[in-house]
Amino acid sequence: MTDEFAWLENVEGDDALDWVRKLNALTEGDLFTDPLFEQLRASTLEILEADDRIPMPMFHGDSVLNFWTDAEHRRGILRRMSREAYQAESTDWETVLDVDALGAAEGESWVFQGMSTRQPDRRRALIALSPGGSDSSVTREFDLVEKRFIPPEEGGFVRPLAKGSLTWIDDDTVYVANDFGPGSLTKSGYPRIVKRWERATELDDAVTVFEAEESDVGAGVVVSTLADYPHHTFSRRLDFYTARRWILRDGNLEQIDAPEHGTVSVRERWLFINPRTDWTVDGTTYAGGSLLAANLDGYLSGEREFRVLFAPTETASLATYTFTRHHVVLSILEDVRNHLEVLDLGVWEPRPFTGAPDLWSVAVGPVDPDESDECLLIGDDFLNPATLFIGTVDEEPAVLRTGVPRFDPSGLSIEQRFATSADGTRIPYFLVGPEDRTGPSATLLGGYGGFEVSRQAVYGGILGRSWLARGGTYALANIRGGGEYGPKWHQAGLRENRHRVYEDFEAVARDLIDTGVTTAAQLGTSGGSNGGLLVGNMYVRSPELFGAIVCQVPLLDMKRYPHLLAGASWMAEYGDPDVAEDWEFIQTFSPYHLVDPAKTYPPMLLTTSTRDDRVHPGHARKMAALLTKHGLDVSYWENIEGGHGGAADAPQQAVMQALSFTFLTRHLMPPGA
């Protein structure tokens, strides 16, 4: 079948961009001129650039680094102060790198993508910068003392623009994964080759040390910087969920015979295995989602003796695990609420993390896993802004910073409910709204349902101020395809089972209507990326349940998705539409192919980014063109930069947020309703 809108896949094509500008102008003349839009935009920008936000610390010995954006530094500054000053809540920061000034000097729209510092001296850093927020980036070596980039003529490492990475080995050596020319990338567009690169040599002279196959998603390497345990672990990502791994020992790569369908970590003398499916070894079966520990040397020599550090239950799953110098800290979800456990390396007796905050969402991370047992903890929920704590695992943590409320939560409550899906499965969802509900109200339903991503009860100042404080109710569905109940919850929504994800979401929508929380006319939904595919399917599957839909940076054309940018890397999630048997089920959740002009559909807002080099903007463009052709109610807006997040800085984020909430308010909270 001929795709009449295929020309819109030409991202920078003149005809395509003319079409984008035309639709942008229509939306700007409509929604941008609504007085509510400017009110919400200014309110959102105030939150995003507030001076009293928590400056999240990166501890580096006696110093603290922080990356900060505000009204004067829209692309951000890397800044520093002493640890003592930070813990005393000083505001006297020293600027280390000004990304706005760098972009102005170089004539490039740089966006800070992260950094890694050289251990143990922490003087040099590898800083990644992307043009306009795309996934493609450059990496440059930076001196944190002299506060300058080290150019190649002085021996500095500089990785050219591509999807790739640099990883420290030692003071004068890095691993580089990059686009090295024809044949060096996978079909998904990621590096398949890792090279060892010596300081003061040309990148072309770097030596290949590891290769993946062109059909793989990509190749990667992790280097442990722990003194006396310098493990280098290489991986071939066969698809999004499976990998084969090798460890460098005595100059040779030795394959780790662990399940491909899981994660593997090496720490000190230990090997940690987190299988995603049930794994039987020597007659013993370990459940998918377990965490196992084994002696590394013994395992590589053929021993298969494990200590089970975590075993999943029907209601509990392992969200994350992280290491301090002498401990492993587990973050466990019990019916989508966090609690933390600690085990000593080599002892493995679990105990609660002393003083962990009693909130719905708690995140934990080490301060310096090579040197100390200190952790940072962040606790929050829908109505309580984040509080940042610091402490060791067996001591009551101290409060470092307390977040400032961005809206008044009085009269609001958090409730966890359960809906029943089409196959009888219990689906949890959160409901945030008036404590004393007197009748149905405008309700926004969120969800994701993919890639084992768990959606939790975290604070959202913009959501609170733009929606809850204005009388709206918010619901968050923990549907299959996510990771809320571990890998089995995710696998229940893969490929031919994708319909379960959408049935779960519909079950929550119906429960909201049936229990009087809202009505179909007052119920809206919003989602991005895979969440955009979710709400796109709500549009074509069950339009009668929704009064408005916001679809952001979405996948929608599931026939073409593997051929667009990084799409091939997601075939383990959705299937391969070029295989006839797979297309049989994929076509049932390809919204672009399921629009029926004879049907009645709710209004839809489609947004995307020209600079998104992960999910192709052609998905949103073609859907908007198709709906426009059929005379359906669709609004479209495309940010000319911004990457997969849809926005490259706070002003752009404010526009995107205000656009969505203006659209939802117009259709779900009409005047006089």
PALOTOR-799474 format. One record per residue (C-alpha): residue number from 0; x, y, z. Coordinates in steps of 0.2 Angstrom, whole numbers, plus 5000, padded with zeros to 4 digits. Layout:
% PALOTOR-799474
PT   resi     px     py     pz
PT    NUM      X      Y      Z
...
***
This chain:
% PALOTOR-799474
PT   resi     px     py     pz
PT      0   5000   5000   5000
PT      1   5007   5017   4995
PT      2   5009   5029   5009
PT      3   5004   5046   5003
PT      4   5012   5055   5017
PT      5   5029   5047   5016
PT      6   5037   5063   5010
PT      7   5035   5070   5028
PT      8   5048   5058   5034
PT      9   5061   5069   5026
PT     10   5066   5078   5042
PT     11   5074   5093   5035
PT     12   5066   5093   5018
PT     13   5060   5110   5012
PT     14   5042   5104   5008
PT     15   5041   5095   5025
PT     16   5047   5110   5035
PT     17   5035   5121   5025
PT     18   5021   5110   5030
PT     19   5027   5110   5048
PT     20   5028   5129   5049
PT     21   5010   5130   5042
PT     22   5003   5119   5055
PT     23   5013   5127   5069
PT     24   5006   5144   5063
PT     25   4988   5137   5065
PT     26   4991   5130   5082
PT     27   5000   5146   5088
PT     28   4986   5156   5081
PT     29   4973   5146   5091
PT     30   4980   5139   5107
PT     31   4995   5151   5109
PT     32   4983   5166   5109
PT     33   4972   5158   5122
PT     34   4975   5169   5138
PT     35   4977   5153   5148
PT     36   4992   5148   5138
PT     37   5002   5163   5143
PT     38   4997   5161   5161
PT     39   5002   5143   5161
PT     40   5018   5146   5151
PT     41   5024   5159   5164
PT     42   5019   5149   5179
PT     43   5028   5134   5172
PT     44   5044   5144   5168
PT     45   5043   5151   5186
PT     46   5044   5133   5192
PT     47   5057   5127   5180
PT     48   5069   5142   5184
PT     49   5065   5144   5202
PT     50   5080   5149   5212
PT     51   5074   5139   5227
PT     52   5075   5122   5218
PT     53   5086   5108   5226
PT     54   5103   5109   5218
PT     55   5107   5091   5216
PT     56   5125   5087   5221
PT     57   5138   5076   5213
PT     58   5151   5073   5227
PT     59   5169   5074   5221
PT     60   5180   5071   5237
PT     61   5179   5087   5247
PT     62   5170   5096   5233
PT     63   5152   5096   5227
PT     64   5148   5099   5208
PT     65   5130   5104   5202
PT     66   5123   5107   5185
PT     67   5111   5121   5186
PT     68   5099   5130   5174
PT     69   5090   5147   5177
PT     70   5083   5162   5168
PT     71   5101   5168   5166
PT     72   5108   5151   5161
PT     73   5095   5143   5150
PT     74   5107   5129   5144
PT     75   5115   5128   5161
PT     76   5131   5130   5171
PT     77   5142   5117   5179
PT     78   5147   5125   5196
PT     79   5156   5120   5212
PT     80   5158   5123   5231
PT     81   5166   5114   5245
PT     82   5156   5100   5253
PT     83   5156   5109   5270
PT     84   5148   5124   5261
PT     85   5135   5114   5253
PT     86   5130   5105   5269
PT     87   5128   5122   5277
PT     88   5117   5127   5262
PT     89   5128   5140   5256
PT     90   5123   5149   5239
PT     91   5141   5154   5235
PT     92   5145   5144   5220
PT     93   5160   5145   5208
PT     94   5156   5143   5190
PT     95   5166   5129   5181
PT     96   5158   5129   5164
PT     97   5145   5140   5156
PT     98   5136   5130   5142
PT     99   5127   5146   5136
PT    100   5143   5155   5134
PT    101   5151   5140   5126
PT    102   5137   5139   5113
PT    103   5137   5158   5109
PT    104   5156   5157   5107
PT    105   5155   5142   5095
PT    106   5139   5146   5086
PT    107   5130   5130   5092
PT    108   5115   5126   5102
PT    109   5124   5115   5115
PT    110   5114   5105   5127
PT    111   5124   5097   5142
PT    112   5122   5078   5142
PT    113   5132   5073   5157
PT    114   5150   5070   5163
PT    115   5161   5057   5170
PT    116   5177   5061   5180
PT    117   5193   5052   5180
PT    118   5197   5042   5196
PT    119   5205   5044   5208
PT    120   5211   5062   5206
PT    121   5194   5068   5199
PT    122   5203   5083   5190
PT    123   5198   5078   5172
PT    124   5181   5075   5166
PT    125   5173   5069   5150
PT    126   5159   5080   5146
PT    127   5145   5076   5133
PT    128   5137   5090   5123
PT    129   5123   5088   5110
PT    130   5117   5100   5097
PT    131   5099   5105   5101
PT    132   5096   5091   5113
PT    133   5098   5076   5101
PT    134   5104   5059   5105
PT    135   5120   5062   5095
PT    136   5133   5071   5105
PT    137   5152   5076   5106
PT    138   5163   5071   5121
PT    139   5177   5083   5126
PT    140   5190   5081   5140
PT    141   5188   5095   5153
PT    142   5200   5101   5166
PT    143   5190   5105   5182
PT    144   5205   5114   5190
PT    145   5209   5125   5175
PT    146   5191   5126   5170
PT    147   5194   5123   5152
PT    148   5193   5110   5138
PT    149   5209   5102   5133
PT    150   5211   5103   5114
PT    151   5218   5089   5104
PT    152   5234   5098   5101
PT    153   5237   5097   5120
PT    154   5233   5079   5120
PT    155   5215   5081   5125
PT    156   5202   5068   5120
PT    157   5188   5074   5109
PT    158   5175   5062   5102
PT    159   5167   5069   5086
PT    160   5148   5071   5084
PT    161   5139   5054   5084
PT    162   5129   5042   5095
PT    163   5143   5036   5105
PT    164   5153   5037   5121
PT    165   5170   5039   5130
PT    166   5175   5029   5145
PT    167   5190   5032   5156
PT    168   5202   5018   5158
PT    169   5216   5028   5167
PT    170   5224   5045   5166
PT    171   5229   5043   5148
PT    172   5218   5030   5140
PT    173   5199   5029   5136
PT    174   5188   5017   5127
PT    175   5179   5025   5113
PT    176   5163   5019   5105
PT    177   5158   5030   5090
PT    178   5154   5031   5071
PT    179   5170   5026   5063
PT    180   5164   5026   5046
PT    181   5155   5013   5035
PT    182   5151   4997   5043
PT    183   5155   5003   5061
PT    184   5136   5006   5066
PT    185   5122   4993   5069
PT    186   5106   4994   5060
PT    187   5099   5003   5075
PT    188   5112   5017   5072
PT    189   5122   5014   5087
PT    190   5141   5010   5088
PT    191   5145   4992   5086
PT    192   5164   4994   5089
PT    193   5174   4999   5105
PT    194   5192   5005   5103
PT    195   5206   5008   5115
PT    196   5212   5026   5113
PT    197   5229   5032   5120
PT    198   5232   5050   5124
PT    199   5240   5061   5111
PT    200   5236   5049   5096
PT    201   5224   5050   5082
PT    202   5207   5043   5084
PT    203   5210   5034   5068
PT    204   5225   5025   5076
PT    205   5214   5018   5091
PT    206   5214   4999   5092
PT    207   5198   4989   5091
PT    208   5196   4978   5106
PT    209   5178   4973   5105
PT    210   5165   4971   5091
PT    211   5146   4968   5091
PT    212   5137   4962   5075
PT    213   5128   4974   5063
PT    214   5111   4965   5068
PT    215   5114   4969   5087
PT    216   5108   4985   5095
PT    217   5125   4990   5100
PT    218   5142   4987   5109
PT    219   5146   4994   5126
PT    220   5159   4994   5140
PT    221   5159   4997   5159
PT    222   5175   5000   5169
PT    223   5175   4998   5187
PT    224   5186   5011   5196
PT    225   5187   5002   5213
PT    226   5205   5001   5219
PT    227   5212   4983   5217
PT    228   5197   4978   5207
PT    229   5199   4986   5189
PT    230   5185   4976   5180
PT    231   5182   4980   5162
PT    232   5166   4972   5156
PT    233   5160   4972   5138
PT    234   5143   4968   5131
PT    235   5135   4965   5114
PT    236   5117   4970   5116
PT    237   5108   4957   5105
PT    238   5091   4967   5106
PT    239   5084   4979   5119
PT    240   5083   4965   5133
PT    241   5096   4953   5129
PT    242   5115   4954   5129
PT    243   5131   4943   5129
PT    244   5145   4949   5141
PT    245   5164   4947   5142
PT    246   5176   4952   5155
PT    247   5194   4957   5152
PT    248   5206   4946   5162
PT    249   5225   4945   5160
PT    250   5223   4954   5144
PT    251   5210   4942   5136
PT    252   5192   4943   5135
PT    253   5183   4929   5144
PT    254   5164   4927   5141
PT    255   5153   4927   5156
PT    256   5141   4912   5154
PT    257   5126   4921   5161
PT    258   5108   4922   5155
PT    259   5107   4933   5140
PT    260   5089   4939   5146
PT    261   5095   4948   5161
PT    262   5107   4960   5168
PT    263   5125   4957   5175
PT    264   5136   4967   5186
PT    265   5153   4965   5193
PT    266   5158   4972   5209
PT    267   5174   4969   5219
PT    268   5175   4950   5221
PT    269   5157   4947   5216
PT    270   5146   4944   5201
PT    271   5128   4949   5202
PT    272   5115   4942   5190
PT    273   5097   4948   5188
PT    274   5088   4936   5176
PT    275   5073   4942   5168
PT    276   5065   4925   5165
PT    277   5066   4909   5176
PT    278   5083   4902   5175
PT    279   5087   4884   5180
PT    280   5105   4880   5185
PT    281   5110   4862   5191
PT    282   5092   4858   5195
PT    283   5088   4874   5204
PT    284   5076   4887   5196
PT    285   5078   4905   5200
PT    286   5063   4916   5197
PT    287   5064   4930   5184
PT    288   5067   4946   5193
PT    289   5078   4938   5206
PT    290   5095   4945   5211
PT    291   5109   4932   5213
PT    292   5127   4934   5220
PT    293   5141   4923   5216
PT    294   5160   4923   5219
PT    295   5167   4930   5202
PT    296   5182   4919   5201
PT    297   5173   4903   5206
PT    298   5159   4907   5193
PT    299   5171   4910   5179
PT    300   5180   4893   5184
PT    301   5163   4884   5182
PT    302   5156   4885   5200
PT    303   5137   4889   5201
PT    304   5134   4893   5219
PT    305   5123   4907   5222
PT    306   5116   4918   5236
PT    307   5098   4924   5233
PT    308   5098   4942   5238
PT    309   5080   4945   5232
PT    310   5066   4934   5226
PT    311   5050   4942   5218
PT    312   5033   4939   5224
PT    313   5016   4942   5217
PT    314   5016   4960   5223
PT    315   5035   4964   5226
PT    316   5048   4967   5213
PT    317   5066   4973   5212
PT    318   5066   4991   5206
PT    319   5085   4995   5207
PT    320   5101   4989   5216
PT    321   5116   5000   5219
PT    322   5133   4998   5228
PT    323   5142   5008   5242
PT    324   5160   5003   5246
PT    325   5154   4988   5257
PT    326   5136   4986   5254
PT    327   5123   4983   5241
PT    328   5106   4993   5243
PT    329   5090   4986   5236
PT    330   5076   4997   5231
PT    331   5060   4986   5231
PT    332   5043   4990   5225
PT    333   5028   4983   5235
PT    334   5012   4987   5226
PT    335   5021   5002   5218
PT    336   5028   5009   5234
PT    337   5047   5009   5238
PT    338   5056   5002   5253
PT    339   5075   4999   5255
PT    340   5085   4985   5261
PT    341   5104   4983   5264
PT    342   5116   4969   5263
PT    343   5134   4968   5267
PT    344   5145   4962   5253
PT    345   5149   4944   5256
PT    346   5138   4942   5271
PT    347   5121   4944   5262
PT    348   5109   4946   5277
PT    349   5096   4959   5272
PT    350   5090   4972   5284
PT    351   5080   4988   5282
PT    352   5089   5004   5277
PT    353   5089   5014   5294
PT    354   5079   5030   5293
PT    355   5073   5028   5275
PT    356   5058   5041   5272
PT    357   5041   5034   5273
PT    358   5034   5041   5257
PT    359   5027   5032   5241
PT    360   5043   5035   5231
PT    361   5061   5034   5238
PT    362   5076   5034   5227
PT    363   5094   5030   5233
PT    364   5111   5032   5226
PT    365   5129   5031   5233
PT    366   5139   5047   5237
PT    367   5156   5039   5232
PT    368   5155   5020   5230
PT    369   5173   5018   5228
PT    370   5177   5026   5245
PT    371   5162   5027   5257
PT    372   5146   5019   5262
PT    373   5137   5036   5262
PT    374   5121   5037   5252
PT    375   5109   5051   5245
PT    376   5091   5047   5247
PT    377   5076   5057   5239
PT    378   5059   5054   5245
PT    379   5043   5062   5238
PT    380   5025   5058   5232
PT    381   5012   5067   5222
PT    382   5008   5080   5236
PT    383   5025   5081   5245
PT    384   5040   5089   5236
PT    385   5056   5080   5237
PT    386   5067   5080   5252
PT    387   5086   5076   5250
PT    388   5094   5066   5263
PT    389   5112   5060   5266
PT    390   5118   5046   5278
PT    391   5127   5029   5279
PT    392   5116   5013   5278
PT    393   5115   5010   5297
PT    394   5113   5028   5303
PT    395   5098   5040   5303
PT    396   5101   5050   5288
PT    397   5102   5069   5289
PT    398   5091   5081   5279
PT    399   5102   5090   5266
PT    400   5088   5100   5257
PT    401   5069   5101   5257
PT    402   5059   5105   5242
PT    403   5048   5120   5241
PT    404   5030   5116   5237
PT    405   5024   5123   5220
PT    406   5005   5121   5224
PT    407   4994   5120   5238
PT    408   4990   5102   5242
PT    409   4977   5105   5255
PT    410   4961   5096   5252
PT    411   4969   5084   5240
PT    412   4973   5066   5244
PT    413   4983   5051   5236
PT    414   4973   5035   5234
PT    415   4978   5018   5226
PT    416   4965   5009   5218
PT    417   4964   4993   5207
PT    418   4954   4990   5191
PT    419   4951   4973   5183
PT    420   4957   4971   5165
PT    421   4949   4961   5152
PT    422   4958   4945   5157
PT    423   4954   4947   5175
PT    424   4971   4954   5180
PT    425   4972   4967   5194
PT    426   4978   4983   5188
PT    427   4984   4996   5201
PT    428   4982   5015   5198
PT    429   4985   5031   5208
PT    430   4971   5044   5210
PT    431   4976   5061   5216
PT    432   4962   5074   5218
PT    433   4949   5081   5230
PT    434   4949   5072   5247
PT    435   4930   5075   5248
PT    436   4924   5072   5230
PT    437   4907   5079   5227
PT    438   4905   5073   5209
PT    439   4914   5069   5193
PT    440   4928   5081   5188
PT    441   4940   5084   5174
PT    442   4953   5070   5175
PT    443   4969   5067   5166
PT    444   4975   5049   5165
PT    445   4993   5045   5162
PT    446   5002   5029   5159
PT    447   5017   5021   5149
PT    448   5016   5002   5148
PT    449   5032   4998   5140
PT    450   5051   4994   5141
PT    451   5049   4988   5159
PT    452   5048   5007   5165
PT    453   5039   5009   5181
PT    454   5028   5024   5184
PT    455   5028   5029   5202
PT    456   5020   5042   5214
PT    457   5033   5056   5211
PT    458   5030   5075   5214
PT    459   5026   5086   5199
PT    460   5025   5104   5203
PT    461   5020   5108   5185
PT    462   5006   5095   5185
PT    463   5000   5101   5203
PT    464   5000   5119   5198
PT    465   4993   5118   5180
PT    466   4980   5104   5184
PT    467   4977   5099   5202
PT    468   4977   5116   5209
PT    469   4964   5122   5196
PT    470   4952   5108   5200
PT    471   4958   5094   5190
PT    472   4960   5076   5195
PT    473   4975   5065   5190
PT    474   4976   5046   5188
PT    475   4992   5036   5184
PT    476   4989   5018   5178
PT    477   5002   5005   5182
PT    478   4998   4994   5167
PT    479   5007   4979   5160
PT    480   5022   4982   5149
PT    481   5029   4992   5163
PT    482   5040   4986   5177
PT    483   5030   4989   5193
PT    484   5028   4970   5196
PT    485   5045   4965   5189
PT    486   5050   4957   5172
PT    487   5034   4946   5171
PT    488   5023   4962   5171
PT    489   5033   4969   5157
PT    490   5033   4953   5147
PT    491   5014   4951   5148
PT    492   5013   4966   5136
PT    493   5026   4961   5123
PT    494   5023   4959   5105
PT    495   5008   4948   5102
PT    496   5002   4952   5119
PT    497   5002   4971   5116
PT    498   4984   4972   5117
PT    499   4985   4968   5136
PT    500   4993   4985   5138
PT    501   4979   4994   5130
PT    502   4965   4983   5138
PT    503   4973   4988   5155
PT    504   4973   5006   5151
PT    505   4955   5005   5145
PT    506   4950   4996   5161
PT    507   4957   5010   5172
PT    508   4948   5023   5161
PT    509   4932   5013   5163
PT    510   4934   5012   5182
PT    511   4936   5031   5183
PT    512   4920   5033   5174
PT    513   4910   5019   5182
PT    514   4915   5025   5200
PT    515   4910   5043   5196
PT    516   4927   5051   5197
PT    517   4924   5058   5180
PT    518   4914   5056   5164
PT    519   4920   5051   5146
PT    520   4918   5069   5141
PT    521   4929   5075   5155
PT    522   4942   5062   5154
PT    523   4958   5066   5145
PT    524   4975   5056   5142
PT    525   4992   5062   5138
PT    526   5008   5052   5134
PT    527   5025   5053   5125
PT    528   5036   5041   5115
PT    529   5030   5023   5119
PT    530   5016   5033   5130
PT    531   5012   5042   5113
PT    532   5009   5025   5105
PT    533   4998   5021   5120
PT    534   4987   5036   5119
PT    535   4987   5034   5100
PT    536   4979   5017   5102
PT    537   4967   5024   5114
PT    538   4962   5036   5100
PT    539   4958   5023   5087
PT    540   4953   5009   5099
PT    541   4941   5017   5112
PT    542   4938   5035   5107
PT    543   4921   5035   5116
PT    544   4931   5034   5133
PT    545   4940   5051   5131
PT    546   4936   5069   5129
PT    547   4954   5074   5123
PT    548   4970   5066   5119
PT    549   4988   5073   5120
PT    550   5001   5063   5110
PT    551   5019   5068   5112
PT    552   5035   5063   5102
PT    553   5025   5047   5098
PT    554   5027   5031   5088
PT    555   5012   5029   5077
PT    556   5017   5021   5061
PT    557   5021   5003   5067
PT    558   5024   4997   5049
PT    559   5038   5009   5046
PT    560   5045   5011   5064
PT    561   5061   4999   5062
PT    562   5067   5009   5047
PT    563   5066   5026   5056
PT    564   5081   5032   5066
PT    565   5083   5021   5082
PT    566   5067   5011   5078
PT    567   5076   4994   5074
PT    568   5082   4993   5092
PT    569   5064   4991   5099
PT    570   5059   4976   5089
PT    571   5060   4965   5104
PT    572   5047   4976   5112
PT    573   5035   4977   5097
PT    574   5040   4964   5084
PT    575   5046   4965   5066
PT    576   5033   4972   5054
PT    577   5043   4966   5039
PT    578   5040   4948   5045
PT    579   5022   4943   5040
PT    580   5018   4933   5056
PT    581   5023   4948   5066
PT    582   5014   4961   5056
PT    583   4998   4951   5059
PT    584   4998   4957   5077
PT    585   5008   4973   5075
PT    586   4995   4980   5063
PT    587   4982   4979   5077
PT    588   4991   4992   5087
PT    589   4997   5003   5073
PT    590   4987   5019   5075
PT    591   4992   5026   5058
PT    592   4984   5012   5050
PT    593   4968   5011   5060
PT    594   4960   5028   5058
PT    595   4942   5026   5052
PT    596   4935   5042   5045
PT    597   4918   5036   5048
PT    598   4921   5035   5067
PT    599   4919   5050   5079
PT    600   4935   5054   5088
PT    601   4940   5066   5102
PT    602   4951   5081   5099
PT    603   4969   5077   5098
PT    604   4985   5087   5100
PT    605   5001   5080   5092
PT    606   5018   5087   5097
PT    607   5035   5082   5091
PT    608   5053   5089   5089
PT    609   5062   5091   5073
PT    610   5079   5087   5082
PT    611   5072   5071   5089
PT    612   5084   5058   5083
PT    613   5077   5043   5093
PT    614   5058   5043   5088
PT    615   5056   5050   5071
PT    616   5045   5066   5069
PT    617   5038   5058   5054
PT    618   5026   5048   5065
PT    619   5017   5063   5072
PT    620   5018   5072   5055
PT    621   5010   5059   5045
PT    622   4997   5056   5058
PT    623   4992   5074   5059
PT    624   4992   5075   5040
PT    625   4980   5059   5039
PT    626   4968   5066   5052
PT    627   4968   5083   5043
PT    628   4964   5075   5027
PT    629   4949   5067   5035
PT    630   4943   5083   5043
PT    631   4946   5077   5060
PT    632   4949   5088   5075
PT    633   4968   5088   5077
PT    634   4981   5102   5082
PT    635   4999   5100   5078
PT    636   5015   5108   5085
PT    637   5033   5104   5081
PT    638   5048   5111   5091
PT    639   5062   5114   5079
PT    640   5074   5108   5091
PT    641   5073   5099   5108
PT    642   5078   5080   5105
PT    643   5067   5066   5111
PT    644   5062   5076   5127
PT    645   5053   5088   5115
PT    646   5062   5103   5122
PT    647   5080   5109   5124
PT    648   5079   5121   5138
PT    649   5066   5128   5151
PT    650   5057   5140   5140
PT    651   5054   5127   5127
PT    652   5048   5115   5141
PT    653   5037   5128   5147
PT    654   5029   5131   5130
PT    655   5026   5112   5128
PT    656   5018   5110   5145
PT    657   5007   5125   5143
PT    658   5002   5120   5126
PT    659   4996   5103   5133
PT    660   4987   5110   5148
PT    661   4979   5123   5138
PT    662   4972   5110   5126
PT    663   4966   5099   5140
PT    664   4958   5113   5149
PT    665   4949   5119   5134
PT    666   4941   5102   5130
PT    667   4939   5095   5148
PT    668   4935   5110   5158
PT    669   4925   5121   5146
PT    670   4918   5137   5153
PT    671   4902   5135   5162
PT    672   4904   5116   5164
***
